[in-house]
Amino acid sequence: MAQHGMLREYRFTEAAEDIRGSKLYGLKDEKLGKIDDVIFDHNTGIIRYVVVDTGWLTTKKFIVPVDRLRASAEHEGDFSVDLTKAQVENFPPYEEKDLESDEQWADYEGKYRSKWDTGPVMHRDGTDRNITPTTQQMPGNSPSARAADAATSIEDTEFIDTKGTDDTGAFTTGGFAASTDSVEISSGAMGIGPRWDTFQNRLRERRKEVITSGSTPESADRYRKAS
């Protein structure tokens, strides 16, 4: 059965706990869109990506790995990412139906990862020179990446999928292992901000309820049968 799903029409009891509707800003405070949904792991309830509705992109929506997110310093309750609209336009078109098949989703993630590897490269203002990564930009050193370790200790430990773990220390910031041929998604991100952490915790707590209520019609039906 499909291993990933979305919230879709599911609503939390406390609307304030839901990050959907929050705005996402890019480099130089450029508004990229608003968070429309999230893609989470059925086995753990850990969020892998946010789905952003742009209003300007041809395909309307794109995804961002949660390890790339941070709380916006300029806009309370919103989020930011080191991307420009031009870089977003370079991502492969996001199709929600790809989530219905693990094979299709893995294929999409591979294409998407390659664009992160070759596309979103930071440059110094006014030059075409790459920025030497700061300590915070080095793999595993972002606040969300460091805090992600805390998310591995969850109640449903028997559901954790350890397939594809890498002991080589390969780059995994943003959920991608650049030195391997397979996409590796990190265990999630906590520490992005209080609002995010509350939202992530609520989703983990209500994971089964969300899935059986229909994160996708097909996956919900398969999940009921498997249970």
QUITAMO-V770567 format. One record per backbone hydrogen bond with DSSP energy under -0.5 kcal/mol. NH is the residue of the N-H (numbers start at 1). CO is the residue of the C=O. E is the energy in kcal/mol with one decimal. If there is no record, write none. Layout:
nh	co	e
NH	CO	E
NH	CO	E
This chain:
nh	co	e
5	40	-2.1
7	38	-0.6
10	7	-2.4
15	13	-0.8
17	14	-1.8
18	15	-1.6
21	35	-3.0
22	19	-2.4
24	33	-3.1
25	79	-2.5
26	30	-4.0
27	83	-2.7
29	26	-1.2
30	27	-1.2
32	24	-2.7
33	24	-1.3
34	53	-2.2
35	22	-3.2
36	34	-0.5
36	51	-3.1
37	51	-1.4
39	49	-2.5
40	5	-2.4
40	38	-0.5
41	46	-2.7
42	3	-3.0
44	41	-0.5
45	41	-3.2
48	39	-3.1
49	39	-1.7
50	64	-2.2
51	37	-3.0
52	50	-0.6
52	62	-3.4
53	34	-2.8
53	51	-0.5
54	52	-0.6
54	60	-3.5
55	60	-0.5
60	57	-1.5
61	59	-2.1
62	52	-1.7
64	50	-2.0
66	48	-2.1
68	65	-2.0
69	66	-1.4
70	80	-1.4
71	192	-1.0
72	78	-2.3
76	74	-0.5
78	75	-2.0
79	23	-2.6
80	70	-2.7
81	25	-2.2
83	81	-2.1
88	84	-2.1
89	85	-2.3
90	86	-0.6
90	87	-0.8
91	88	-1.7
94	61	-0.7
98	95	-1.7
99	96	-1.7
100	97	-1.7
101	98	-1.3
105	98	-0.5
105	101	-2.7
106	102	-2.4
107	103	-2.0
108	104	-2.3
109	105	-2.9
110	106	-2.0
111	107	-1.8
112	108	-2.9
113	109	-3.1
114	110	-1.7
115	111	-1.1
115	112	-0.5
116	112	-1.4
117	113	-2.2
118	114	-1.8
119	115	-2.9
120	115	-0.8
121	119	-2.0
122	120	-0.5
124	129	-1.8
127	124	-2.1
131	122	-1.4
138	134	-1.0
138	135	-0.6
141	138	-2.4
146	142	-2.6
147	143	-2.3
148	144	-1.2
149	146	-1.0
150	147	-1.6
151	148	-1.5
152	149	-1.2
153	150	-0.9
154	152	-1.2
157	154	-0.5
157	155	-1.2
159	156	-2.1
160	157	-1.3
162	160	-0.7
165	162	-1.5
167	165	-0.5
169	166	-0.5
175	172	-2.7
176	173	-0.6
178	171	-0.8
178	176	-0.8
180	177	-1.6
185	183	-0.5
190	144	-0.6
197	193	-2.8
198	194	-2.3
199	195	-2.0
200	196	-2.9
201	197	-2.3
202	198	-2.3
203	199	-2.1
204	200	-2.2
205	201	-2.3
206	202	-1.9
207	204	-0.9
210	206	-2.7
211	207	-2.4
212	208	-2.6
213	209	-1.3
214	211	-1.5
215	211	-0.8
220	216	-2.6
221	217	-1.7
222	218	-2.2
223	219	-2.6
224	220	-2.2
225	221	-1.9
226	222	-2.5
227	223	-1.9
